[in-house]
Amino acid sequence: MPIPKGMLLCLGIVLMTAGGVLVLCVGLPYQSSPLFILGVFVGLGGVGLLVSGLCMAMKNLQVAVPGHFLLHPRTGTRFSPQQALSIQRRLDRIRREMSADSVSQRPEPEPSLPSTPPPWTMEPPPSYDTVMKSQEHSEQL
């Protein structure tokens, strides 16, 4: 059963304190060298436990997943790394499908205009005088 990180941190602090007390108060090098060495080892063991507890605590922090800003909503909640990766893969797949569709379904090019215009098939419009005379004639009736 793994030891919780809080327990490691507390045990590390206690061992560092006990080692410091042994080194400074009880086992000064002039009085008792075995207690001095024991205090150094207990203090170093406490430092090791403290560092491992901090590393475990840092490992469980949520780090930002590199990617598009839409994968990180502004509400303060973030997707887990697995969710962000699956969303990114889905967006990439959709993007590839869209680009494949646009390449395969190109619009047909419009036919180019002929070099000469087609022959005129309509009759020419009536002259101004003809139109004015027909309006005068229709008003008199």
N, CA, C and O atoms as CSV, one atom per row, in Angstrom:
chain,resi,resn,atom,element,x,y,z
A,1,MET,N,N,0.844,-1.175,0.000
A,1,MET,CA,C,0.000,0.000,0.000
A,1,MET,C,C,0.893,1.243,0.000
A,1,MET,O,O,1.742,1.394,0.878
A,2,PRO,N,N,0.704,2.134,-0.982
A,2,PRO,CA,C,1.563,3.321,-1.043
A,2,PRO,C,C,1.276,4.285,0.103
A,2,PRO,O,O,0.145,4.412,0.572
A,3,ILE,N,N,2.335,4.956,0.534
A,3,ILE,CA,C,2.211,5.946,1.603
A,3,ILE,C,C,1.696,7.247,0.989
A,3,ILE,O,O,2.221,7.677,-0.038
A,4,PRO,N,N,0.685,7.889,1.583
A,4,PRO,CA,C,0.187,9.156,1.022
A,4,PRO,C,C,1.259,10.241,1.061
A,4,PRO,O,O,2.145,10.241,1.915
A,5,LYS,N,N,1.148,11.160,0.114
A,5,LYS,CA,C,2.168,12.216,0.011
A,5,LYS,C,C,2.198,13.117,1.232
A,5,LYS,O,O,3.263,13.618,1.595
A,6,GLY,N,N,1.051,13.339,1.880
A,6,GLY,CA,C,1.018,14.154,3.096
A,6,GLY,C,C,1.796,13.495,4.227
A,6,GLY,O,O,2.484,14.160,5.003
A,7,MET,N,N,1.670,12.157,4.305
A,7,MET,CA,C,2.413,11.410,5.324
A,7,MET,C,C,3.916,11.491,5.055
A,7,MET,O,O,4.708,11.634,5.987
A,8,LEU,N,N,4.304,11.400,3.794
A,8,LEU,CA,C,5.730,11.513,3.457
A,8,LEU,C,C,6.271,12.893,3.835
A,8,LEU,O,O,7.372,13.012,4.373
A,9,LEU,N,N,5.492,13.921,3.549
A,9,LEU,CA,C,5.936,15.280,3.877
A,9,LEU,C,C,6.105,15.452,5.389
A,9,LEU,O,O,7.113,15.996,5.842
A,10,CYS,N,N,5.136,14.997,6.160
A,10,CYS,CA,C,5.224,15.132,7.631
A,10,CYS,C,C,6.376,14.310,8.193
A,10,CYS,O,O,7.121,14.786,9.050
A,11,LEU,N,N,6.527,13.077,7.712
A,11,LEU,CA,C,7.612,12.220,8.196
A,11,LEU,C,C,8.975,12.799,7.825
A,11,LEU,O,O,9.925,12.722,8.605
A,12,GLY,N,N,9.061,13.378,6.634
A,12,GLY,CA,C,10.314,14.007,6.226
A,12,GLY,C,C,10.682,15.179,7.111
A,12,GLY,O,O,11.845,15.337,7.481
A,13,ILE,N,N,9.693,16.012,7.460
A,13,ILE,CA,C,9.951,17.162,8.330
A,13,ILE,C,C,10.356,16.695,9.725
A,13,ILE,O,O,11.272,17.255,10.326
A,14,VAL,N,N,9.671,15.661,10.247
A,14,VAL,CA,C,9.998,15.150,11.587
A,14,VAL,C,C,11.416,14.572,11.612
A,14,VAL,O,O,12.177,14.839,12.542
A,15,LEU,N,N,11.772,13.784,10.596
A,15,LEU,CA,C,13.117,13.200,10.555
A,15,LEU,C,C,14.200,14.266,10.385
A,15,LEU,O,O,15.274,14.163,10.977
A,16,MET,N,N,13.917,15.288,9.576
A,16,MET,CA,C,14.898,16.375,9.438
A,16,MET,C,C,15.104,17.091,10.765
A,16,MET,O,O,16.234,17.418,11.129
A,17,THR,N,N,14.021,17.332,11.485
A,17,THR,CA,C,14.121,18.004,12.786
A,17,THR,C,C,14.883,17.135,13.783
A,17,THR,O,O,15.746,17.622,14.513
A,18,ALA,N,N,14.556,15.844,13.805
A,18,ALA,CA,C,15.249,14.936,14.739
A,18,ALA,C,C,16.737,14.841,14.392
A,18,ALA,O,O,17.582,14.826,15.287
A,19,GLY,N,N,17.054,14.778,13.120
A,19,GLY,CA,C,18.463,14.744,12.715
A,19,GLY,C,C,19.189,16.021,13.091
A,19,GLY,O,O,20.334,15.981,13.542
A,20,GLY,N,N,18.524,17.157,12.906
A,20,GLY,CA,C,19.144,18.423,13.287
A,20,GLY,C,C,19.389,18.518,14.783
A,20,GLY,O,O,20.423,19.017,15.226
A,21,VAL,N,N,18.415,18.028,15.564
A,21,VAL,CA,C,18.585,18.039,17.019
A,21,VAL,C,C,19.757,17.137,17.413
A,21,VAL,O,O,20.571,17.519,18.254
A,22,LEU,N,N,19.852,15.947,16.816
A,22,LEU,CA,C,20.962,15.035,17.122
A,22,LEU,C,C,22.309,15.649,16.754
A,22,LEU,O,O,23.281,15.535,17.501
A,23,VAL,N,N,22.353,16.291,15.611
A,23,VAL,CA,C,23.629,16.862,15.158
A,23,VAL,C,C,24.022,18.046,16.029
A,23,VAL,O,O,25.170,18.132,16.466
A,24,LEU,N,N,23.096,18.958,16.289
A,24,LEU,CA,C,23.455,20.197,16.966
A,24,LEU,C,C,23.542,20.077,18.487
A,24,LEU,O,O,24.436,20.663,19.098
A,25,CYS,N,N,22.645,19.341,19.097
A,25,CYS,CA,C,22.576,19.342,20.558
A,25,CYS,C,C,23.290,18.153,21.198
A,25,CYS,O,O,24.072,18.326,22.133
A,26,VAL,N,N,23.025,16.959,20.699
A,26,VAL,CA,C,23.503,15.760,21.391
A,26,VAL,C,C,24.853,15.308,20.862
A,26,VAL,O,O,25.753,15.013,21.648
A,27,GLY,N,N,25.010,15.248,19.557
A,27,GLY,CA,C,26.202,14.619,19.011
A,27,GLY,C,C,27.182,15.574,18.400
A,27,GLY,O,O,27.608,15.375,17.262
A,28,LEU,N,N,27.552,16.599,19.113
A,28,LEU,CA,C,28.577,17.483,18.578
A,28,LEU,C,C,29.838,16.663,18.302
A,28,LEU,O,O,30.118,15.724,19.048
A,29,PRO,N,N,30.589,16.974,17.283
A,29,PRO,CA,C,31.734,16.135,16.895
A,29,PRO,C,C,32.756,15.957,18.015
A,29,PRO,O,O,33.502,14.978,18.022
A,30,TYR,N,N,32.794,16.879,18.942
A,30,TYR,CA,C,33.790,16.774,20.002
A,30,TYR,C,C,33.363,15.798,21.091
A,30,TYR,O,O,34.210,15.237,21.787
A,31,GLN,N,N,32.036,15.587,21.248
A,31,GLN,CA,C,31.559,14.758,22.354
A,31,GLN,C,C,31.285,13.320,21.915
A,31,GLN,O,O,31.809,12.390,22.528
A,32,SER,N,N,30.476,13.111,20.870
A,32,SER,CA,C,30.092,11.758,20.488
A,32,SER,C,C,29.951,11.698,18.972
A,32,SER,O,O,28.964,12.181,18.417
A,33,SER,N,N,30.919,11.117,18.313
A,33,SER,CA,C,30.859,11.059,16.852
A,33,SER,C,C,29.809,10.072,16.338
A,33,SER,O,O,29.249,10.336,15.273
A,34,PRO,N,N,29.489,8.932,17.020
A,34,PRO,CA,C,28.421,8.067,16.479
A,34,PRO,C,C,27.060,8.757,16.467
A,34,PRO,O,O,26.285,8.559,15.531
A,35,LEU,N,N,26.748,9.567,17.490
A,35,LEU,CA,C,25.466,10.281,17.486
A,35,LEU,C,C,25.447,11.368,16.416
A,35,LEU,O,O,24.403,11.650,15.828
A,36,PHE,N,N,26.595,11.971,16.167
A,36,PHE,CA,C,26.695,12.989,15.105
A,36,PHE,C,C,26.411,12.354,13.746
A,36,PHE,O,O,25.640,12.898,12.954
A,37,ILE,N,N,27.031,11.205,13.474
A,37,ILE,CA,C,26.832,10.512,12.192
A,37,ILE,C,C,25.381,10.039,12.073
A,37,ILE,O,O,24.782,10.146,11.002
A,38,LEU,N,N,24.810,9.515,13.169
A,38,LEU,CA,C,23.410,9.094,13.160
A,38,LEU,C,C,22.485,10.280,12.862
A,38,LEU,O,O,21.529,10.153,12.097
A,39,GLY,N,N,22.776,11.418,13.466
A,39,GLY,CA,C,21.970,12.617,13.215
A,39,GLY,C,C,22.049,13.064,11.766
A,39,GLY,O,O,21.042,13.477,11.190
A,40,VAL,N,N,23.243,12.986,11.163
A,40,VAL,CA,C,23.400,13.360,9.749
A,40,VAL,C,C,22.575,12.430,8.868
A,40,VAL,O,O,21.877,12.883,7.961
A,41,PHE,N,N,22.658,11.114,9.141
A,41,PHE,CA,C,21.899,10.163,8.324
A,41,PHE,C,C,20.391,10.320,8.514
A,41,PHE,O,O,19.638,10.220,7.545
A,42,VAL,N,N,19.944,10.560,9.732
A,42,VAL,CA,C,18.505,10.768,9.972
A,42,VAL,C,C,18.042,12.043,9.266
A,42,VAL,O,O,16.973,12.054,8.655
A,43,GLY,N,N,18.827,13.108,9.341
A,43,GLY,CA,C,18.478,14.361,8.658
A,43,GLY,C,C,18.438,14.193,7.152
A,43,GLY,O,O,17.532,14.705,6.494
A,44,LEU,N,N,19.428,13.468,6.588
A,44,LEU,CA,C,19.436,13.236,5.139
A,44,LEU,C,C,18.255,12.353,4.714
A,44,LEU,O,O,17.671,12.555,3.649
A,45,GLY,N,N,17.910,11.372,5.562
A,45,GLY,CA,C,16.725,10.559,5.265
A,45,GLY,C,C,15.470,11.407,5.273
A,45,GLY,O,O,14.587,11.209,4.438
A,46,GLY,N,N,15.371,12.343,6.196
A,46,GLY,CA,C,14.219,13.260,6.232
A,46,GLY,C,C,14.150,14.140,4.991
A,46,GLY,O,O,13.074,14.385,4.447
A,47,VAL,N,N,15.318,14.610,4.552
A,47,VAL,CA,C,15.356,15.422,3.332
A,47,VAL,C,C,14.888,14.583,2.141
A,47,VAL,O,O,14.132,15.060,1.295
A,48,GLY,N,N,15.346,13.329,2.085
A,48,GLY,CA,C,14.933,12.451,0.989
A,48,GLY,C,C,13.431,12.210,0.982
A,48,GLY,O,O,12.796,12.258,-0.072
A,49,LEU,N,N,12.858,11.951,2.163
A,49,LEU,CA,C,11.408,11.748,2.230
A,49,LEU,C,C,10.642,13.020,1.863
A,49,LEU,O,O,9.608,12.956,1.198
A,50,LEU,N,N,11.151,14.166,2.298
A,50,LEU,CA,C,10.502,15.433,1.979
A,50,LEU,C,C,10.510,15.681,0.466
A,50,LEU,O,O,9.504,16.083,-0.118
A,51,VAL,N,N,11.665,15.431,-0.150
A,51,VAL,CA,C,11.773,15.647,-1.603
A,51,VAL,C,C,10.864,14.677,-2.360
A,51,VAL,O,O,10.200,15.077,-3.316
A,52,SER,N,N,10.827,13.397,-1.942
A,52,SER,CA,C,9.970,12.437,-2.655
A,52,SER,C,C,8.492,12.794,-2.467
A,52,SER,O,O,7.702,12.642,-3.398
A,53,GLY,N,N,8.109,13.265,-1.280
A,53,GLY,CA,C,6.726,13.706,-1.068
A,53,GLY,C,C,6.370,14.894,-1.929
A,53,GLY,O,O,5.266,14.959,-2.471
A,54,LEU,N,N,7.296,15.847,-2.065
A,54,LEU,CA,C,7.049,17.005,-2.928
A,54,LEU,C,C,6.942,16.594,-4.392
A,54,LEU,O,O,6.114,17.119,-5.137
A,55,CYS,N,N,7.794,15.642,-4.799
A,55,CYS,CA,C,7.726,15.169,-6.189
A,55,CYS,C,C,6.392,14.487,-6.470
A,55,CYS,O,O,5.803,14.682,-7.533
A,56,MET,N,N,5.915,13.689,-5.520
A,56,MET,CA,C,4.622,13.035,-5.709
A,56,MET,C,C,3.492,14.061,-5.763
A,56,MET,O,O,2.545,13.911,-6.535
A,57,ALA,N,N,3.596,15.097,-4.945
A,57,ALA,CA,C,2.560,16.136,-4.959
A,57,ALA,C,C,2.581,16.916,-6.267
A,57,ALA,O,O,1.530,17.289,-6.788
A,58,MET,N,N,3.775,17.162,-6.796
A,58,MET,CA,C,3.884,17.914,-8.045
A,58,MET,C,C,3.424,17.084,-9.242
A,58,MET,O,O,2.919,17.632,-10.222
A,59,LYS,N,N,3.597,15.760,-9.162
A,59,LYS,CA,C,3.215,14.913,-10.280
A,59,LYS,C,C,1.706,14.897,-10.472
A,59,LYS,O,O,1.229,14.748,-11.597
A,60,ASN,N,N,0.954,15.046,-9.401
A,60,ASN,CA,C,-0.501,14.977,-9.491
A,60,ASN,C,C,-1.138,16.306,-9.862
A,60,ASN,O,O,-2.356,16.377,-10.024
A,61,LEU,N,N,-0.345,17.356,-10.000
A,61,LEU,CA,C,-0.920,18.635,-10.420
A,61,LEU,C,C,-1.318,18.559,-11.882
A,61,LEU,O,O,-0.649,17.906,-12.684
A,62,GLN,N,N,-2.417,19.233,-12.229
A,62,GLN,CA,C,-2.833,19.271,-13.620
A,62,GLN,C,C,-1.988,20.307,-14.351
A,62,GLN,O,O,-1.993,21.487,-13.998
A,63,VAL,N,N,-1.278,19.865,-15.352
A,63,VAL,CA,C,-0.485,20.789,-16.159
A,63,VAL,C,C,-1.256,21.084,-17.431
A,63,VAL,O,O,-2.077,20.285,-17.881
A,64,ALA,N,N,-0.977,22.233,-17.995
A,64,ALA,CA,C,-1.658,22.628,-19.224
A,64,ALA,C,C,-1.194,21.739,-20.366
A,64,ALA,O,O,0.001,21.495,-20.535
A,65,VAL,N,N,-2.150,21.259,-21.146
A,65,VAL,CA,C,-1.839,20.413,-22.292
A,65,VAL,C,C,-1.632,21.326,-23.478
A,65,VAL,O,O,-2.511,22.128,-23.795
A,66,PRO,N,N,-0.487,21.226,-24.147
A,66,PRO,CA,C,-0.302,22.098,-25.307
A,66,PRO,C,C,-1.314,21.755,-26.389
A,66,PRO,O,O,-1.619,20.585,-26.620
A,67,GLY,N,N,-1.817,22.758,-27.034
A,67,GLY,CA,C,-2.799,22.537,-28.080
A,67,GLY,C,C,-3.559,23.810,-28.358
A,67,GLY,O,O,-3.120,24.912,-28.030
A,68,HIS,N,N,-4.689,23.634,-28.961
A,68,HIS,CA,C,-5.500,24.782,-29.339
A,68,HIS,C,C,-6.153,25.404,-28.120
A,68,HIS,O,O,-6.466,24.701,-27.159
A,69,PHE,N,N,-6.366,26.725,-28.144
A,69,PHE,CA,C,-6.935,27.401,-26.979
A,69,PHE,C,C,-8.376,26.983,-26.729
A,69,PHE,O,O,-8.875,27.150,-25.615
A,70,LEU,N,N,-9.056,26.445,-27.730
A,70,LEU,CA,C,-10.425,25.995,-27.514
A,70,LEU,C,C,-10.478,24.763,-26.625
A,70,LEU,O,O,-11.527,24.454,-26.061
A,71,LEU,N,N,-9.361,24.054,-26.492
A,71,LEU,CA,C,-9.324,22.881,-25.630
A,71,LEU,C,C,-9.223,23.271,-24.169
A,71,LEU,O,O,-9.334,22.408,-23.298
A,72,HIS,N,N,-9.016,24.540,-23.878
A,72,HIS,CA,C,-8.904,25.009,-22.500
A,72,HIS,C,C,-9.984,26.049,-22.266
A,72,HIS,O,O,-9.755,27.232,-22.518
A,73,PRO,N,N,-11.157,25.644,-21.792
A,73,PRO,CA,C,-12.222,26.622,-21.598
A,73,PRO,C,C,-11.847,27.655,-20.544
A,73,PRO,O,O,-11.052,27.378,-19.646
A,74,ARG,N,N,-12.420,28.839,-20.657
A,74,ARG,CA,C,-12.061,29.943,-19.765
A,74,ARG,C,C,-12.737,29.847,-18.413
A,74,ARG,O,O,-12.506,30.698,-17.555
A,75,THR,N,N,-13.560,28.845,-18.197
A,75,THR,CA,C,-14.292,28.756,-16.940
A,75,THR,C,C,-13.402,28.292,-15.798
A,75,THR,O,O,-13.852,28.257,-14.653
A,76,GLY,N,N,-12.172,27.940,-16.070
A,76,GLY,CA,C,-11.275,27.465,-15.034
A,76,GLY,C,C,-11.152,25.956,-15.023
A,76,GLY,O,O,-10.202,25.413,-14.459
A,77,THR,N,N,-12.101,25.274,-15.641
A,77,THR,CA,C,-11.987,23.821,-15.733
A,77,THR,C,C,-11.181,23.484,-16.967
A,77,THR,O,O,-11.256,24.178,-17.980
A,78,ARG,N,N,-10.418,22.429,-16.879
A,78,ARG,CA,C,-9.605,22.009,-18.008
A,78,ARG,C,C,-9.915,20.552,-18.317
A,78,ARG,O,O,-10.320,19.784,-17.444
A,79,PHE,N,N,-9.716,20.196,-19.568
A,79,PHE,CA,C,-9.872,18.805,-19.937
A,79,PHE,C,C,-8.668,18.027,-19.429
A,79,PHE,O,O,-7.568,18.568,-19.314
A,80,SER,N,N,-8.887,16.762,-19.130
A,80,SER,CA,C,-7.766,15.916,-18.736
A,80,SER,C,C,-6.884,15.715,-19.971
A,80,SER,O,O,-7.356,15.906,-21.092
A,81,PRO,N,N,-5.626,15.337,-19.794
A,81,PRO,CA,C,-4.759,15.141,-20.969
A,81,PRO,C,C,-5.323,14.118,-21.960
A,81,PRO,O,O,-5.149,14.273,-23.169
A,82,GLN,N,N,-5.989,13.084,-21.467
A,82,GLN,CA,C,-6.552,12.087,-22.374
A,82,GLN,C,C,-7.714,12.675,-23.170
A,82,GLN,O,O,-7.852,12.413,-24.365
A,83,GLN,N,N,-8.552,13.476,-22.496
A,83,GLN,CA,C,-9.669,14.092,-23.200
A,83,GLN,C,C,-9.176,15.090,-24.242
A,83,GLN,O,O,-9.684,15.127,-25.363
A,84,ALA,N,N,-8.188,15.897,-23.871
A,84,ALA,CA,C,-7.661,16.889,-24.811
A,84,ALA,C,C,-7.039,16.202,-26.024
A,84,ALA,O,O,-7.185,16.670,-27.152
A,85,LEU,N,N,-6.346,15.093,-25.787
A,85,LEU,CA,C,-5.720,14.370,-26.891
A,85,LEU,C,C,-6.783,13.775,-27.813
A,85,LEU,O,O,-6.644,13.838,-29.034
A,86,SER,N,N,-7.836,13.201,-27.246
A,86,SER,CA,C,-8.878,12.615,-28.096
A,86,SER,C,C,-9.625,13.707,-28.868
A,86,SER,O,O,-9.987,13.507,-30.028
A,87,ILE,N,N,-9.856,14.856,-28.231
A,87,ILE,CA,C,-10.514,15.953,-28.942
A,87,ILE,C,C,-9.634,16.451,-30.073
A,87,ILE,O,O,-10.120,16.713,-31.174
A,88,GLN,N,N,-8.329,16.583,-29.806
A,88,GLN,CA,C,-7.407,17.052,-30.842
A,88,GLN,C,C,-7.362,16.075,-32.013
A,88,GLN,O,O,-7.337,16.495,-33.170
A,89,ARG,N,N,-7.351,14.775,-31.719
A,89,ARG,CA,C,-7.343,13.771,-32.796
A,89,ARG,C,C,-8.621,13.855,-33.614
A,89,ARG,O,O,-8.579,13.752,-34.840
A,90,ARG,N,N,-9.765,14.043,-32.946
A,90,ARG,CA,C,-11.026,14.136,-33.670
A,90,ARG,C,C,-11.063,15.379,-34.556
A,90,ARG,O,O,-11.519,15.320,-35.697
A,91,LEU,N,N,-10.580,16.506,-34.024
A,91,LEU,CA,C,-10.539,17.726,-34.836
A,91,LEU,C,C,-9.615,17.553,-36.044
A,91,LEU,O,O,-9.934,18.017,-37.139
A,92,ASP,N,N,-8.474,16.889,-35.848
A,92,ASP,CA,C,-7.562,16.639,-36.970
A,92,ASP,C,C,-8.227,15.755,-38.018
A,92,ASP,O,O,-8.091,16.002,-39.216
A,93,ARG,N,N,-8.955,14.712,-37.569
A,93,ARG,CA,C,-9.620,13.812,-38.509
A,93,ARG,C,C,-10.695,14.572,-39.287
A,93,ARG,O,O,-10.812,14.402,-40.500
A,94,ILE,N,N,-11.472,15.401,-38.609
A,94,ILE,CA,C,-12.504,16.186,-39.293
A,94,ILE,C,C,-11.860,17.149,-40.289
A,94,ILE,O,O,-12.364,17.334,-41.397
A,95,ARG,N,N,-10.750,17.758,-39.888
A,95,ARG,CA,C,-10.047,18.692,-40.773
A,95,ARG,C,C,-9.541,17.974,-42.025
A,95,ARG,O,O,-9.631,18.509,-43.130
A,96,ARG,N,N,-9.002,16.748,-41.846
A,96,ARG,CA,C,-8.517,15.976,-43.004
A,96,ARG,C,C,-9.673,15.603,-43.921
A,96,ARG,O,O,-9.541,15.684,-45.142
A,97,GLU,N,N,-10.814,15.193,-43.346
A,97,GLU,CA,C,-11.970,14.842,-44.165
A,97,GLU,C,C,-12.483,16.049,-44.937
A,97,GLU,O,O,-12.853,15.939,-46.106
A,98,MET,N,N,-12.501,17.191,-44.282
A,98,MET,CA,C,-12.972,18.402,-44.960
A,98,MET,C,C,-12.050,18.766,-46.117
A,98,MET,O,O,-12.524,19.138,-47.191
A,99,SER,N,N,-10.743,18.665,-45.914
A,99,SER,CA,C,-9.822,19.008,-46.992
A,99,SER,C,C,-9.904,17.982,-48.107
A,99,SER,O,O,-9.756,18.347,-49.273
A,100,ALA,N,N,-10.139,16.694,-47.792
A,100,ALA,CA,C,-10.291,15.677,-48.828
A,100,ALA,C,C,-11.564,15.919,-49.626
A,100,ALA,O,O,-11.567,15.737,-50.844
A,101,ASP,N,N,-12.651,16.327,-48.963
A,101,ASP,CA,C,-13.893,16.620,-49.674
A,101,ASP,C,C,-13.724,17.814,-50.600
A,101,ASP,O,O,-14.232,17.808,-51.721
A,102,SER,N,N,-13.019,18.829,-50.144
A,102,SER,CA,C,-12.864,20.014,-50.980
A,102,SER,C,C,-11.989,19.726,-52.195
A,102,SER,O,O,-12.167,20.348,-53.242
A,103,VAL,N,N,-11.054,18.799,-52.071
A,103,VAL,CA,C,-10.200,18.460,-53.208
A,103,VAL,C,C,-10.959,17.593,-54.198
A,103,VAL,O,O,-10.848,17.793,-55.408
A,104,SER,N,N,-11.742,16.620,-53.693
A,104,SER,CA,C,-12.423,15.692,-54.600
A,104,SER,C,C,-13.647,16.328,-55.266
A,104,SER,O,O,-14.032,15.891,-56.350
A,105,GLN,N,N,-14.257,17.321,-54.673
A,105,GLN,CA,C,-15.456,17.919,-55.230
A,105,GLN,C,C,-15.182,19.336,-55.719
A,105,GLN,O,O,-15.826,20.295,-55.291
A,106,ARG,N,N,-14.247,19.444,-56.593
A,106,ARG,CA,C,-13.947,20.766,-57.146
A,106,ARG,C,C,-15.096,21.206,-58.046
A,106,ARG,O,O,-15.656,20.386,-58.773
A,107,PRO,N,N,-15.447,22.461,-58.010
A,107,PRO,CA,C,-16.509,22.925,-58.917
A,107,PRO,C,C,-16.014,22.877,-60.353
A,107,PRO,O,O,-14.842,23.113,-60.643
A,108,GLU,N,N,-16.961,22.559,-61.250
A,108,GLU,CA,C,-16.574,22.472,-62.658
A,108,GLU,C,C,-16.239,23.870,-63.170
A,108,GLU,O,O,-16.935,24.837,-62.860
A,109,PRO,N,N,-15.184,23.967,-63.942
A,109,PRO,CA,C,-14.836,25.303,-64.450
A,109,PRO,C,C,-15.888,25.776,-65.449
A,109,PRO,O,O,-16.432,24.988,-66.223
A,110,GLU,N,N,-16.157,27.053,-65.413
A,110,GLU,CA,C,-17.136,27.622,-66.334
A,110,GLU,C,C,-16.567,27.591,-67.744
A,110,GLU,O,O,-15.368,27.789,-67.941
A,111,PRO,N,N,-17.424,27.345,-68.717
A,111,PRO,CA,C,-16.897,27.314,-70.100
A,111,PRO,C,C,-16.404,28.708,-70.488
A,111,PRO,O,O,-17.001,29.730,-70.151
A,112,SER,N,N,-15.311,28.696,-71.195
A,112,SER,CA,C,-14.738,29.988,-71.584
A,112,SER,C,C,-15.612,30.640,-72.660
A,112,SER,O,O,-16.279,29.955,-73.435
A,113,LEU,N,N,-15.595,31.942,-72.691
A,113,LEU,CA,C,-16.392,32.684,-73.661
A,113,LEU,C,C,-15.785,32.544,-75.058
A,113,LEU,O,O,-14.565,32.502,-75.216
A,114,PRO,N,N,-16.637,32.473,-76.044
A,114,PRO,CA,C,-16.084,32.364,-77.412
A,114,PRO,C,C,-15.375,33.662,-77.795
A,114,PRO,O,O,-15.645,34.729,-77.244
A,115,SER,N,N,-14.481,33.538,-78.733
A,115,SER,CA,C,-13.704,34.712,-79.132
A,115,SER,C,C,-14.570,35.744,-79.852
A,115,SER,O,O,-14.305,36.942,-79.758
A,116,THR,N,N,-15.608,35.294,-80.574
A,116,THR,CA,C,-16.505,36.248,-81.251
A,116,THR,C,C,-17.885,36.129,-80.632
A,116,THR,O,O,-18.286,35.029,-80.250
A,117,PRO,N,N,-18.621,37.218,-80.519
A,117,PRO,CA,C,-19.954,37.137,-79.930
A,117,PRO,C,C,-20.906,36.388,-80.861
A,117,PRO,O,O,-20.688,36.338,-82.071
A,118,PRO,N,N,-21.933,35.823,-80.308
A,118,PRO,CA,C,-22.894,35.112,-81.163
A,118,PRO,C,C,-23.658,36.100,-82.047
A,118,PRO,O,O,-23.736,37.287,-81.729
A,119,PRO,N,N,-24.209,35.622,-83.130
A,119,PRO,CA,C,-24.941,36.560,-84.010
A,119,PRO,C,C,-26.195,37.087,-83.318
A,119,PRO,O,O,-26.809,36.392,-82.508
A,120,TRP,N,N,-26.567,38.325,-83.646
A,120,TRP,CA,C,-27.718,38.979,-83.035
A,120,TRP,C,C,-28.988,38.406,-83.649
A,120,TRP,O,O,-29.180,38.461,-84.864
A,121,THR,N,N,-29.847,37.859,-82.807
A,121,THR,CA,C,-31.069,37.229,-83.323
A,121,THR,C,C,-32.308,38.051,-83.027
A,121,THR,O,O,-33.395,37.725,-83.505
A,122,MET,N,N,-32.163,39.104,-82.253
A,122,MET,CA,C,-33.342,39.919,-81.920
A,122,MET,C,C,-33.472,41.058,-82.925
A,122,MET,O,O,-32.505,41.476,-83.561
A,123,GLU,N,N,-34.710,41.543,-83.042
A,123,GLU,CA,C,-34.915,42.687,-83.927
A,123,GLU,C,C,-34.462,43.954,-83.222
A,123,GLU,O,O,-34.531,44.016,-81.995
A,124,PRO,N,N,-34.019,44.929,-83.921
A,124,PRO,CA,C,-33.538,46.158,-83.292
A,124,PRO,C,C,-34.700,46.904,-82.628
A,124,PRO,O,O,-35.848,46.776,-83.053
A,125,PRO,N,N,-34.400,47.673,-81.601
A,125,PRO,CA,C,-35.467,48.419,-80.931
A,125,PRO,C,C,-36.012,49.517,-81.852
A,125,PRO,O,O,-35.331,49.974,-82.769
A,126,PRO,N,N,-37.241,49.921,-81.587
A,126,PRO,CA,C,-37.803,50.983,-82.441
A,126,PRO,C,C,-37.110,52.318,-82.168
A,126,PRO,O,O,-36.533,52.526,-81.101
A,127,SER,N,N,-37.177,53.177,-83.107
A,127,SER,CA,C,-36.533,54.472,-82.953
A,127,SER,C,C,-37.363,55.343,-81.994
A,127,SER,O,O,-38.504,55.023,-81.661
A,128,TYR,N,N,-36.760,56.431,-81.574
A,128,TYR,CA,C,-37.400,57.342,-80.633
A,128,TYR,C,C,-38.662,57.940,-81.243
A,128,TYR,O,O,-39.701,58.025,-80.588
A,129,ASP,N,N,-38.564,58.344,-82.477
A,129,ASP,CA,C,-39.709,58.971,-83.145
A,129,ASP,C,C,-40.883,58.011,-83.228
A,129,ASP,O,O,-42.031,58.413,-83.037
A,130,THR,N,N,-40.605,56.761,-83.508
A,130,THR,CA,C,-41.680,55.769,-83.620
A,130,THR,C,C,-42.374,55.589,-82.270
A,130,THR,O,O,-43.600,55.493,-82.205
A,131,VAL,N,N,-41.607,55.544,-81.222
A,131,VAL,CA,C,-42.182,55.366,-79.885
A,131,VAL,C,C,-43.020,56.579,-79.520
A,131,VAL,O,O,-44.118,56.422,-78.986
A,132,MET,N,N,-42.533,57.788,-79.794
A,132,MET,CA,C,-43.270,59.007,-79.436
A,132,MET,C,C,-44.566,59.116,-80.244
A,132,MET,O,O,-45.595,59.537,-79.718
A,133,LYS,N,N,-44.513,58.744,-81.492
A,133,LYS,CA,C,-45.717,58.821,-82.335
A,133,LYS,C,C,-46.758,57.811,-81.837
A,133,LYS,O,O,-47.953,58.103,-81.809
A,134,SER,N,N,-46.284,56.609,-81.443
A,134,SER,CA,C,-47.250,55.596,-80.969
A,134,SER,C,C,-47.868,56.022,-79.645
A,134,SER,O,O,-49.029,55.702,-79.388
A,135,GLN,N,N,-47.123,56.741,-78.788
A,135,GLN,CA,C,-47.675,57.221,-77.500
A,135,GLN,C,C,-48.701,58.325,-77.768
A,135,GLN,O,O,-49.752,58.361,-77.129
A,136,GLU,N,N,-48.395,59.242,-78.727
A,136,GLU,CA,C,-49.331,60.304,-79.051
A,136,GLU,C,C,-50.610,59.719,-79.630
A,136,GLU,O,O,-51.715,60.175,-79.335
A,137,HIS,N,N,-50.438,58.734,-80.430
A,137,HIS,CA,C,-51.580,58.113,-81.071
A,137,HIS,C,C,-52.448,57.397,-80.022
A,137,HIS,O,O,-53.675,57.448,-80.113
A,138,SER,N,N,-51.836,56.731,-79.031
A,138,SER,CA,C,-52.595,56.023,-78.015
A,138,SER,C,C,-53.291,56.995,-77.056
A,138,SER,O,O,-54.337,56.658,-76.500
A,139,GLU,N,N,-52.738,58.183,-76.854
A,139,GLU,CA,C,-53.358,59.191,-75.988
A,139,GLU,C,C,-54.588,59.807,-76.670
A,139,GLU,O,O,-55.547,60.180,-75.993
A,140,GLN,N,N,-54.566,59.911,-77.963
A,140,GLN,CA,C,-55.682,60.535,-78.668
A,140,GLN,C,C,-56.876,59.597,-78.701
A,140,GLN,O,O,-58.006,60.065,-78.844
A,141,LEU,N,N,-56.683,58.370,-78.583
A,141,LEU,CA,C,-57.807,57.444,-78.656
A,141,LEU,C,C,-58.499,57.381,-77.366
A,141,LEU,O,O,-59.479,56.651,-77.226
